[in-house]
Structures are given as structure tokens and as C-alpha cells.
């Protein structure tokens, strides 16, 4: 198993500006584990007594519907917390996590992690700030899923993916993450055919172009499109 180094800790958003002794404890108590693409880290309703943090790669957080359809909630990037800190007796997850690509995971026993938090207010504040941002992302997703046409839902989703993973290429933004039409449909909770029609609408509007498996967007125009009446 790969040894945790200080540069691994420096990659993590919630570990910025924390106490030096906290970094030492995080290095001493954490474990690194490899997660191959499409491997499951945990499933919905699994009992979890770990805190997982993404060091390298990307993972998907998703929920399965009663009829077995997958709804993608987030794609998480390097440096992000994967799961919330579960402190209730039940300690069961409400979502599942799968490696979107080969990834490196930093894991802590929940009790060890809480002990470090208790002695470092900056770390506590960082976690609260991170969870606030994640909650706001969920609120935006909820807003965009209610009474909005699929083309606008897609525009909002592509804008968000472009903002998080995009690389500017002049007037276009290249979405630098391998998301297929089927995968985006899972993110929006719709059929592939429905998603394809919405994608065609955005292409006809000149907001999106697809070259092979690469997706390009016009970010400012997408934002105007999904906010328009």
C-alpha cells in the first residue's frame, strides 16, 4: 500500500491552512487505496465507518431508483470529500460511489477523523464550508429538475460540467471528462433517446458541438439559454 505523503494532504481542499499537528495526524492515521475504473467504493444503505477523500482521479456519486435506473448526483474531482461524516449509530450511506476512472482514495476511520476535527477549528470550518457548497449544488440541481424542458436541463448540466472540468479553446470550452450521452442521461434521470433530442436542439442553437466523443460548449451562451424564459 502506498505511503501517505504531505503532498497528498496538500491536494485536499478541506486540509488547507490547518494546524501542522493536524497534518501529522492525518498522515499517520490515514490509508491510501486504489480504486479501478467502475469499481464500487460503497453502495446505498452500506454501513460506513470511514471518511473517504479523493486524491487522484474522479468518482461518481449516484442513487438507484426503485426500477433500477441510475441517477448520477455528482462527479467528484481530485481533492474533494467523497462521503459525509456519518456519526449516527446506523451509519448507513444514502448514496453509492463508483470510480469514474482509475482513482486513489484516502480513507480514515470516522472516530480518528472526528478526533482530529475536535482539535482544529480551521479544519472544522473548512468541512462546514465544503458541505455548504455541496448543498448549494444540490439545490441548483433540484431547481433545474422541476418544470424545466429537457433542453434547458441539459444546458444547465453541461454548463456545470464545463465549469468544473472545462478547458478553454477560444470561443469553445472542451469538457475534459469522458461523459457519454448515456452517462449524461443518467445524470439527468432521463432516457438516452430524450437526451439525444435535447442535445440535437443545443447543437442546432450553436451552443454545443460534438467531435467524435469530445463535447465542446459555449459557456456564456449556455448560461443565457437555461436562464431564459
Protein Blocks (a to p, Z undefined) as FASTA:
>chain_A
ZZddfklmmmpmklgoiafklmmmmmmmpccddddehiafbdehiacfbdcddfbdcddd
ddddfkopacdfbdcdehiafbdcdfbfnlpafbdcddfbdcddddddfklmmmmmmmom
klmmmmmmmmmmmmmmmmmmmmmmgopafklmmmmmmmmmmmmmgccehjbccdfbdcdf
klmmmmnopafklmmmmmmmmmmnopaccehjaccddfklmmmmmmpZZ
